[in-house]
Amino acid sequence: MMILAVVMTVVAFGAKAQKWGATPEDSIRNITNYSLYNESYKQKLYSEAYTPWKQLITDLPKRHKNDYINGATILKNMINKAATAEEREGYIAELMALYDKRIENFGEKATNLARKALDLESIKRGAALQEYYGYYEAAMHADSIEHKLEASYVYKFFEATIAYVAKGYADSSLVVDNYDMASEQLDAELRKEAAKEQAGQKNRAEDYRKYQQNVEAAFAPYASCDQLVNIYTKKFEANPHDTTLLKKITKIMTTKKCTKSKLFFQATENLYAILPTPKTALSMGVMCLDQDKYSDAVRYLSDAVKGITDEGDLYKAYIFLGDAYMGQNSYSAARSSYYDAARLDPSKGDPYLKIAILYSKGHNAVPDNMGGASAYWAAYDKCARAKNVDPSCAENASKMMGQFAASFPKKDKAFELDLIDGQSFTVPGWIGESTVIRTRK
C-alpha cells in the first residue's frame, strides 16, 4: 500500500516536478523521498521515515518548515530507540544541528534556540546543564522587536539560571542579572497583552501573569534586601565607579524596594555623579524619598518623567513621584501621577491602591458633613478596580477594602443626612468622584 501511495504521489507531482530539483532526476528523487517519509510519518513509523526524511532535508533544506518540525519528532524517536550510547549521542547531535539548520533557512532564531535548549534539557537533564543553559541564554539575547520569545521559554531560561548557579558554574549575581532580564521582558509583553484584555480583544495576559508569578517565586530566595546587599557589596567595593554595575545595583534594589540600604545610597550617588540622566534622576528621587526629603524627591522625579522613554521605568517614576507628592500632602498632584502610571501599564493594580491610600489619608479635607467618611467610598472603589485589573494584588486590595468599610458612616448618621445605601453620590472637595453610598451598623 505504501509503495502504491508513493507512486501515486510521484505521478501527482509530475507536472510540478521542476520545483523539486534542478533536473528531472533530482525532482523524482526528492518527490519520492518526501512521499516515503511523509507516508511513514503519518503512520508513526518514525524509523522508516528517518532515511528518506534525512535525504530530503539535505537536498531541499528550504522546502517547508514542517520538515523541521516533523524531523525533530523523528529524531527524538530515534534517540529513544537507539541501541547504543554512541548511537544515541549521534542522534542527539543531529537534533541539535537540525535546529541550527532551521534557523539558517527559516529564521526565528530566539524561539528555535529555546526549542533546542528545551529538547536537550528534556533528553539529557542535568548532564547537559552548561550546554542547554547556553542555548537559553543565547535565545534571550537573540530576541528582537519583531520576534519575542514565548513566556514559557523566558521562565525556562530563568529556571536554568538557578540550576546553573546552584552547580557552581557562576555566582549569585547571575541570578539577579537574569531575573532583571526575564522580568523586564515579561513585564513589557504583559503590558501589551493587558491593553488588549482591557479592549476586549483576544489576548494572553493570563499566561504572562502566570509565568511572571513563577519567575518571582523562583527568585524569592535571592530577593531579600540582605541577599542583594551580600551579592553586590563586594562587586561595588571592587569597582565603585563601574557604570554598568551601578545601573544593575540601583535598578534591582529599586525594583525590590531595598532603597534604604547604605549600598543603594552609595551606588545611586556614584551613578548620578558619573551619569546624570533621567534614569539616574529616578534613582536619586527614590533615595530622597526614602530619606523623607520630599521636595528633593519631587524635583528629581519630575526631571526623570520628562526624559525617561522606557515604559517600565517611566511607570516606576510616576509611582514614586506620586509617593513624593503624597509625602508633601499634595493630594491632587499625587493622584495625577498615579493615574499617569495606570495609563502606562493597565495590567497593574498598584496605582489604584495608591490612590485608595491617598483618599483615606486625605479624607479630612473632604467637606461632606461626615468627617470626610465619603472618601472611604471612593477608596473602596479604587481597591475594587485594582482587583479587577490585577489579580495578583487581590489579597491586599481585599484587606484594604475591609479597613475602609470599617470607616463608612453609620446607618443612622447617613439617615440624618438623607443618604440611602446604594444611591449614587459625588464625593465633594478635591476628590470629586462619583461613587455609591455605603453604611455600617
Salt bridges, closest charged atoms under 4 A:
ASP26 OD1 - ARG29 NH1 3.15
GLU39 OE2 - LYS42 NZ 3.37
ASP59 OD2 - ARG29 NE 3.37
ASP67 OD2 - ARG63 NE 2.77
GLU89 OE1 - LYS124 NZ 3.28
GLU94 OE2 - LYS54 NZ 3.71
ASP100 OD1 - LYS116 NZ 2.72
GLU108 OE2 - LYS65 NZ 3.46
ASP119 OD1 - LYS76 NZ 3.17
GLU121 OE2 - LYS156 NZ 3.25
GLU150 OE1 - ARG204 NH1 2.71
GLU159 OE1 - LYS156 NZ 2.78
ASP171 OD2 - LYS235 NZ 3.66
ASP177 OD2 - LYS248 NZ 3.12
ASP180 OD1 - LYS251 NZ 3.43
GLU184 OE2 - LYS251 NZ 2.31
GLU189 OE2 - LYS192 NZ 3.32
GLU193 OE2 - LYS196 NZ 3.32
GLU197 OE1 - ARG209 NH2 2.76
GLU206 OE2 - ARG209 NH1 2.66
ASP207 OD2 - ARG204 NE 3.25
GLU216 OE1 - LYS256 NZ 2.70
ASP290 OD1 - LYS260 NZ 3.50
ASP296 OD1 - ARG299 NH2 3.20
GLU311 OE1 - ARG191 NE 3.54
ASP313 OD2 - LYS279 NZ 3.02
ASP323 OD2 - LYS354 NZ 3.15
ASP340 OD1 - ARG343 NH2 2.58
ASP345 OD2 - LYS348 NZ 3.27
ASP381 OD1 - ARG438 NH2 2.63
ASP421 OD2 - LYS411 NZ 2.93
GLU433 OE2 - ARG335 NH1 3.94
GLU433 OE1 - LYS382 NZ 2.72
